[in-house]
């Protein structure tokens, strides 16, 4: 198996096969909303714990 050569196209095709064979199940909208809110809250708490120096410049610049 280690000596097996595979092209990028074959690898991409293999990566798509499991996704195509599993039927999509979408949870109710209420669950997605609650999940998104909990992820946002957790991410906000994680960012709030990080110390950012005052000299740090943003990755964007607003121009009028």
N, C-alpha and C positions, 0 to 999 in steps of 0.2 A: 504493500500500500504506500510506503514511503517513496518508492521509486516511480510511482504512477504520475504521469504528466496529464494535466488538465488545462484546457484553454479557459480564458476569461469568459467566453460565451457559454461554455458548458457549465462553468461554475455558477454563472448568473441564472441559467436555466434550472439548475438543481436547487438554487436558493428560492426560486419562485414556485416550484412544484408543491411543497407542503402548504404554502399560503393559499394556493388555488384549490387544494383538495379539502381544506377545512371550511365548513360552512360558517359564514359570518353571523355572529349572534350579538346584537346590539342591546345593551342594558337600557332600562327605562331612562328617560331624560332626567328624572329627579336624581337617580344614582350618579349620572355623569356630572350633574351640577354640584352635588355634594362632594364628589371625588375631586373635581377641579378646585373647589373652594378649600378643601383640606390640603391639597398639594400646594396651592398658592400660599396658604397660611404657613405651612412647613418651610417652604422656600424663603418666605419673608423672614421667618425666625432665624433661619440659617444665615441669611445675608446680614441680619442685624447683629449677629455675634462676631462678624468679621471686622477687624480693625483696618480702616482705610486711611492712609496718611492724607493730610490736608493738601499736600502738593500734587496729589494724583489728579491728572486731567481726564476728562471724559473722552470716550472714543468717538464722539461726534461734536459738531459745532453748529450752533444755530446762527444763521446769517439773515438779516432782515433786508 
